Structures are given as structure tokens and as C-alpha cells.
């Protein structure tokens, strides 16, 4: 197996605790992104820019759930949603993951393709890391908000967000509930 096979396994292994988040306003889909399952009873973390509408829907395990917005922290760039579900697979976050400049990571999540959630992944390189932010060098795609940032060993270091035209990491330590 080559490097591509190992990345495929890393993505496949982490997708069971990844959901598609949809935001509706006046019965129209206005935003989609990825969410991360942080509790087996339905707590989902995503980026605050995704939850800009009035009605929230989560697609998990090929089921559609209505979601309730519990909190939105614009300063941290995070939102916490809740769905009525039990037995969900929880994301294994690694708050100790230390991403340094030059490290390759993969962003992985779900996007809506014709009405079906589709897994996406794209490689990124840690451009630079300071005490206040980690900036990723990768294509700036509309669908990467909330995507998991995963290292080659399968460690989930956090989620991606778009800030000031850059892709940044929201660290796992920030996500723990």
C-alpha cells in the first residue's frame, strides 16, 4: 500500500463520527458544512459561519435530524448543535496534537452532492503556527468549514475554519465539551 492508501484509510476511519450540517432560511438551503460528533447522545460541533440561518438539519448515518442550536460563540468561531439521537460514534479528538510548519494534514468532511452526503478530502500543509493560530496552506473551498483536520496517524487535531480568506485550524482543545 502506498501513501494514498493510508490517507484513504485515515479518512474512512474518521468519517463515522462526521456529519453534514445544513442551514435553512425561509425554506431555502443557505449554507452547508461539516460537523463533528462530540457526544454519543447527539452533540455536534461545527463552525459558527455555518449556522447563519433559522433551521438546522444534520445528516448522520444516512438519517436526517432536525438540530437545535445550543450555543454560538462567534469569537471562537464555534457552534454547538444538538440532535435527538443515541449511540452515535464520537470523534476522538487529540488536544495534545502539536502541528508545526511543514506538516502534512488532510481535511475531511461531508458535502451535499445532488441530495446525498458525499465524503470529501483535501491535503493541506501547515503553513505556520503561532501561539494564537495555525494557518493551513490548501485550496480555499466553500465546503471546508467544519472539516476535520487529521494527521497521517489518524489523529484529529481539530476542525478547519475560514477566517480572513485563510484556512485555519480550530484546535481540538477548544472543541472539547
LINZI-V408523 format. One record per pair of residues at least 4 apart in sequence whose C-alpha atoms are under 6 Angstrom apart, sorted by the first residue. I is the first residue (numbers start at 0). GAP is how many residues later the second one is. D is the distance in Angstrom with one decimal. If there is no record, write none. Layout:
I&GAP&D ; I&GAP&D
//
This chain:
0&4&5.7 ; 8&4&5.9 ; 9&144&5.2 ; 16&20&5.3 ; 16&72&5.1 ; 16&73&5.4 ; 16&74&5.2 ; 17&17&5.9 ; 17&18&5.0 ; 18&15&5.8 ; 18&16&5.0 ; 18&40&5.8 ; 18&41&5.1 ; 19&14&4.9 ; 19&38&5.7 ; 19&39&5.1 ; 19&90&5.3 ; 20&11&5.5 ; 20&12&5.2 ; 20&13&5.5 ; 20&14&6.0 ; 20&36&6.0 ; 20&37&4.8 ; 21&9&5.9 ; 21&10&4.5 ; 21&34&5.8 ; 21&35&5.1 ; 22&6&5.9 ; 22&7&5.7 ; 22&8&5.1 ; 22&28&6.0 ; 22&30&5.4 ; 22&32&5.8 ; 22&33&4.8 ; 23&4&5.2 ; 23&5&4.4 ; 23&6&5.4 ; 23&29&5.4 ; 23&31&5.1 ; 24&28&5.0 ; 24&29&5.4 ; 30&19&5.9 ; 32&110&5.5 ; 32&112&5.6 ; 33&75&5.5 ; 33&76&5.6 ; 33&112&4.6 ; 33&113&5.3 ; 34&9&5.9 ; 34&10&5.5 ; 34&11&4.6 ; 34&111&5.6 ; 35&8&5.4 ; 35&9&5.2 ; 36&7&4.7 ; 36&53&5.2 ; 36&54&5.7 ; 37&5&5.6 ; 37&6&5.8 ; 37&52&5.2 ; 37&53&5.8 ; 38&4&5.2 ; 38&51&5.5 ; 39&46&5.7 ; 39&47&5.0 ; 39&48&4.3 ; 39&49&5.9 ; 39&50&5.8 ; 40&44&5.5 ; 40&45&4.4 ; 41&40&5.4 ; 41&41&4.9 ; 41&43&5.3 ; 42&38&5.8 ; 42&39&4.7 ; 43&36&5.8 ; 43&37&5.0 ; 44&34&5.8 ; 44&35&4.8 ; 45&32&5.9 ; 45&33&5.4 ; 45&100&5.0 ; 46&30&5.5 ; 46&31&4.4 ; 46&32&5.6 ; 46&99&5.3 ; 47&29&5.0 ; 47&30&4.6 ; 47&31&4.9 ; 55&11&5.1 ; 56&8&5.6 ; 56&9&4.6 ; 56&10&5.4 ; 57&6&5.8 ; 57&7&5.1 ; 58&4&5.5 ; 58&5&4.6 ; 66&15&5.4 ; 66&16&4.8 ; 67&13&5.5 ; 67&14&5.2 ; 68&12&4.6 ; 69&10&5.5 ; 69&11&5.5 ; 70&8&5.7 ; 70&9&5.3 ; 71&7&4.3 ; 72&4&5.9 ; 72&5&5.2 ; 92&63&5.2 ; 92&79&5.7 ; 93&62&5.8 ; 93&63&5.5 ; 93&78&6.0 ; 94&77&4.7 ; 94&78&4.4 ; 96&60&5.6 ; 100&25&4.9 ; 100&26&5.3 ; 100&27&4.8 ; 101&23&5.9 ; 101&24&5.3 ; 102&22&5.7 ; 102&23&5.4 ; 103&20&5.8 ; 103&21&4.6 ; 104&19&5.3 ; 104&45&5.5 ; 104&46&4.7 ; 105&16&5.6 ; 105&17&4.5 ; 105&18&5.7 ; 105&43&5.8 ; 105&44&5.3 ; 106&14&5.4 ; 106&15&5.3 ; 106&40&5.8 ; 106&41&5.5 ; 106&42&4.7 ; 107&12&5.6 ; 107&13&4.3 ; 107&39&5.3 ; 107&40&5.3 ; 108&10&5.8 ; 108&11&5.5 ; 108&38&4.7 ; 109&7&6.0 ; 109&8&5.3 ; 109&9&4.6 ; 109&10&5.8 ; 110&6&5.5 ; 110&7&5.3 ; 111&4&5.7 ; 111&5&4.7 ; 123&13&5.5 ; 123&14&4.8 ; 124&11&5.6 ; 124&12&5.1 ; 125&10&4.6 ; 126&8&5.6 ; 126&9&5.2 ; 126&10&5.4 ; 127&6&5.9 ; 127&7&5.5 ; 128&4&5.9 ; 128&5&4.3 ; 133&34&5.6 ; 133&35&5.4 ; 134&33&4.5 ; 135&31&5.4 ; 135&32&5.6 ; 144&15&5.6 ; 144&16&4.8 ; 145&13&5.3 ; 145&14&5.3 ; 146&12&5.3 ; 146&13&5.4 ; 147&10&6.0 ; 147&11&4.4 ; 148&7&5.8 ; 148&8&5.6 ; 148&9&5.4 ; 148&10&5.2 ; 149&4&5.8 ; 149&5&5.5 ; 149&6&4.5 ; 149&7&5.9 ; 150&4&5.3 ; 156&14&6.0 ; 156&15&5.3 ; 157&12&5.5 ; 157&13&4.4 ; 157&14&4.1 ; 158&10&5.7 ; 158&11&5.3 ; 159&8&5.6 ; 159&9&4.8 ; 160&6&5.7 ; 160&7&5.4 ; 161&4&5.5 ; 161&5&4.7
//
